[in-house]
Amino acid sequence: MALIEAMTRDDPTGPEFTDHYSEALHEVTEAKREDRPLPQAPELEARPGQLVDLMAALQESVDKARAAGRDG
């Protein structure tokens, strides 16, 4: 209960509460209504991070489990 109360906000305003989908849909609708070119989609920013090969990670986990089963 304390966590919920600490995270509760009375006034949900700010950029984290902006409905970007509805705003973009409104822009497209207005452009079509006024026979204007459609707005361009914003460029997605690259998120740095490590790319993980899930199949390789799964195979490695299975191999370790099999090896542990033979040893124990």
N, C-alpha and C positions, 0 to 999 in steps of 0.2 A: 504494500500500500504506500509506503514511504517513497519508493521509486516512482510509482505512478504520479503521486502528488508532486514530486520534485520535477518531473518532466512535463506536467500539465501546464498549458499556456492559456490564458484567458483570451488573448487577442492573437489569433494565428495570422500574422502578417509577416511579410518579408519574402526574400527571393526563394526560400525553400518551400513556400506555400503557393507559388505562382503556377498556374495551370498553363504550361507552354503549349500543350496539344490544342486546347480550346482556342488559344490566341492565334495559333498558326492556321487552324481550321477557319476561323473567322476571317483572317486575311485572304485565304484562298477563295472563300465564298464571296467576299466583297470584290475581289479581282474578277471573278467570273461574272458576277452581276454587272459590273461596270465595263465588261469586255476589255479588260487590261491583261497584260502578260502576268502569269502566275509568279508569285515571289519565289526566289531561289531558296533552297534549303540551306541552312547554315552548315559550314564545314565542321565536322566533328573533330574535336581536339584529340590528339593522340595521347593515350594513357600509357605511360611507361610501366613496364612490369616484366615479369619473367613468363615466357611462353612455356607451358607444360604440355608434353605429349602424354595424354591420359592413358593411352593404350600401353605405352612403354612403362609408365609408373605402375599400372595394374600388373603388368607382366613381372616387373621387378618384385612387387609385393607377393605375388604368387610364388615366384622362385624362392624368395626368402622363407615363406611359410613352409614350402616343401623341404627346404634344406633344414629348417628347424625341426620338422617332423622326423627326418631321418636321424638327426643327432640326438633326439630326446626320447 
